[in-house]
């Protein structure tokens, strides 16, 4: 097996080829679906992935190892101006690892942003969102706390969600430790992390606890009970396909869990009014794009301030591809800028 460092160099060289060459190497023409054209670098990676075993054919342990190895070649480096600290938080049932990010020019008035990584509740860890969390910290000028919640199938629903709720409440009591104002927090996450973030805001409302200052939902999984058109249009998308999403939920949910439960599908909550202002970001080539957009519409209809952005040429998981796909890197920095805007209360 080739040295991972050598593989990264080769991949970077290939991805630096002109778009027409990348498309030629990927099958010859642009990928155009649902009115969108896929970024040529994502197209190249997707073509290569077709020769690999599908995640749905692997065990959870195998999928975690394969995903970690693959993403290590795609992710960017953390921002050098950001100080990073490893720590342990009290979880719902035992301690959970976490990682804090503090920018050099942190705004003393900015809330602490608690973040949950993607992975369908089955894969992913603190490294999955490492570079992106540093980007958030730098450009939003806030402290970020990334939480390594428990994963299924060893710990099925609601274990991961319970860990995020426990971490949120601990962070709320310890904001000063991170240089943030007392009790002021924002919540964020991508994919399954976006699911947790959306549910957490709803849970705070139900329990009468303070709302987050902001909720950042990046290509969130907000409806596991039904399929929208994008589940068909982008059924074979890379890196998230419909089969992979089904595999995730098969591991995450127990046999007696109801997919329509708002703690699994937050889009199905009866009343969305009074929730925190939201930044909702979707990727165009993603089976989840329709449900993310629909949740943004429903929040807005309920009177919640919402800023919605879709990166049409990008695919699900792009926050972990900042070292391989320039458009993903640009998008992540833009999102961090939107978070800065949201933390300042500038979402209409």
N, C-alpha and C positions, 0 to 999 in steps of 0.2 A: 504494500500500500504506500502511495506517495506521501511524503512529508506534508502535514497540513499547511505549513508555511509556504511550501512550493506550490501547493494547490491554490492557495489564496493569490499568489503572484500570477499564476497562469489564468485564473478566473478574472482577476482585475484587468489583465492585458486583453483578454477576449472581450470583456464588457466595454473596453475603451474603443473598440472598433466602431466605424461609422454605422449609423442605423441601417442603411441599405444592406450592408454586409451582414449585420446581425440578423436581419429578417431573412436574408438568403440562407444563412446557416440554420435558421429556425423553420424552414419550410418554403421560403420563397416569396411570401407576400405578407402584408400587414394583417393582423387579426382585428376584424371589425365585427363587433357584436352589440346588439341593443343600442345602436347609434353611437357607440364609443370605439375608439381605436386604442389598442393596448400599447403601452410603452415598449419599445423594441427590446430593451434589456430584460424586462419581465417576460416578454415573449421568448427570448433566448433561454432564460432559466426554466420556463415552463416546458420548452421543447426537450431540454435535458432531463427534466424530472420524469418525463414519460417513460424513460428507460429504467427508472427506479421502482422498487415495490411501493404500491399505494399504502398510505398510512393505515387505511382501513384493513389491510392484510396483516398488520403488525400487532404485537401485544403493546400494552401501555408502556412497559419498561423499554421495549425496543424503539417505540415511537419517540420517547423522551430522549434517548441517546442519539437517535438519528437526527431529530430536530435540533438538538443542541449542537451537534457537529456541523450541520448544514448552516445554521444561523450564525455560527462563529465565523463563517467565511463571508457573510453578508453584512454584518453589523459594522457601524462606524466606531471610531474611538471616542471615549468620553471627552467632553469639553475640558481643556486643561485648566481653565480658570475656576472650575467647580471642585469644591472639597467634598470628598466622599467618605462616609463612615458606615461601617458595618455594626449592627446592633441586634438585640433580641427583644421582642415584645411579648407581653403576656397574651396568648391566644385564647380561643374559646375552650380548648382542651389541651393546654400545654404551651410552652414557648414557641414562637415562630420567628424565623430569621427576617430581617428587614435591612434596608440600606437607605441612608439619608444623603441628600445632595444639597449643598449650600453654595450659592454663587458668591464670588468675591464682592460683588456690588449689591448684595441682597437688600431689598427694600424692607425696612423695619416695619412697615405698615402692611406688607403683603401677607396674606394667610398662608398657612402650611398646606401644601397639596399632597393628599394621600392618594397613592396610585396602585392599581392592580393590573398585572400583566395579562397578555392574551394566552390562549392555549386550550380553549374548550373545557376548562376545568380539569384537564387530564395531563397536559404537558406544559412546559414553560417554567421559568424560575426567575430569580433576580437578574440574571445575565440577559434574559430575553429582552428586557426593556432598559438595559443599562445605559447605552448611549443616548437613547431618547429621553430618559429621565434627566440626564445631564443637560441636554438641550432645553428641556422644559425649565430647569432651574436657571440656566444662564439667561434665556431670552424673556422669561416671565419674571425674572428677578425675585424668585420666591424659593423657599426651601421645599424640597420634594421628599416624601417618605414612601419608598417602594416596599410592598408587603409580599412575602413569600408564603401565601396561604396554602392549606393542605389540598392535595389533588386526589381525584378519583382514578381508578375504582377503589383504591384502598380507603378513601374517605369520600363517600358519595355526598350528594346534596343532602343537607345544607352545610356541610362541613366548611368548605371554602368560603361561603358567604358568611358563616358565623365567625370565621377568623377575621374577615374584613370588618365586620361590625365591631368585634372586640378591639381590633387595631385602631379603628376610627375613634372609639370612645377613649382608648388610652391616649391617642394623639391629641384629642380635644383637651385632655387634662394636662398635657405636657407640651403645649405649643411653645412655651417660653424656652424650652430646651433647644429648640431649633431656630430661635431668634424671631419667632412670629408672635403677633399679638395674642393675648390670652383668649383661648377658646375659639379662635377664628380659623376655620379650615375650608378647603375645597376638596372635592372628590373627583377622581378621574380613573380612566381605564380604557383599554382597547380590547375589542372582541368580547371574550368572557369577562375580562376586567370591566368593560363597559356595561355588561349585564349587572355586575356587582355594584357598580357606581350608581346606575339608575335605580336599582332596588334599594340601595342604602338611603338615597334621598326619600324614597317612598316610606321606608321603615322609620326614618326620623319623623316624618309627618304623622304616621300612625301612632307613634309613641309620645308625641308631643315634645320631642327634643328639637333643638335648633336645627334649621336647615343649613346645609353647606352654603358657603358664599357663592359657589359655582359648581356645576357638574360638567365634566369634560367626558364626552362619550364618543370614542373613536371606533368606527365600524362596529357598533355594539350589537350583540346578539340579544334582541329584546322580545323575540317571539319564537319559541321552540314548539309551538302547538299547531302551526299552520305553515303553508308554503306560499310565498308570493311569486310573481312572475320571474323575478331575478333568480330564484332557486332553479328555474328551468333554463333561462337564458345563459346563466353562468354556472350550470351544473358541473361542468368539467374544468372549472377555473383552477389556476394555480396561485397560491398554495392551498387555498381552501376550496374544496369541491362539496357538492351536496352529499356524496357518500362519506366524506370525512366528517362533515357536520353531524350526520346520522351516527357515525362511529363515536364521536365525542359524546353525544347525548346518551347513547347506549351505555357508556361507562359512567357518565355523570349522574344520571337519574336512576333511582331504584325502581323496581317493578310496580310499586304502589304509588309512585309520584304522579301527579297530574300535570302534564305539560302546560295546561291553561292556568295553573296557579301563578298569580302575579309575582311570587318570589322565584319563579322560573322564567316567566314571560311578563316582564313589567309593562309591556304595551297593553296588557289586558286589565290593568288596574282601572276601576270604575271612575275614579276621580283623580285627575292629574293637576288640579289647581293647587296653588300654594307651594309648588316645588321650586327648588333653586333655579336661577337662570342657567341656561344650558348652552354649551357649544357642542353641536353634533356634527361629526365628520364621518364621511363615508368614502369608500373606494369604488370606482366604477366597475371594475372586473371582480365582482364579489357577490356570491349568492345572497349575502345579507344586505345589499345596498338598498333594496326597497323597504325593508323593515326599519332601517335606520332613518331613512327619509320620512317614513310614515310616523315614526315616533316624534320626530322633530315637528311635523305638522300638528300632531295631537297635542303636544306640549304647548305650542303657540296658540292653538284653538282654546286651550284651557287658561290662557292668560299668562303663561310662563314666558319671560323673555328668552328668545332663542336666536342663535346665530348658526346657520347651517351651511356647510361647505362640502362639496363632493369633488374628489380628485379623480376625474373621469378616466385618465389613462393609467392609473395605478391599480394595484390589486390588494386584496386583503393581506394584512400583516406588514404593510409597507413601513411601519415604524421601526422594524427590525432590519431593514434593507438599506440603511443610510450609507453604508460603506460600499455598496455595490451599484446603487441606482441613484444618480444625481437628482432626478426628479423627486425621489422619496426623501432625500436629504433636505431639499428645498421645502417640500411640503411640511416636514417636521418642524422646521424653523418657523414657517408661517403659522403653524398651529400654536407653537409656543408664543408667538406674537399675539395671536387671538386670545390665548389664556391671559396674557398681560392685560389686554383690553378688558377681558371679563372680570379680572380681579379688581380692576379700577372701576367696575360698575358701568362700563360703557357697552352694554348689550341692550338694544332697544326691544 
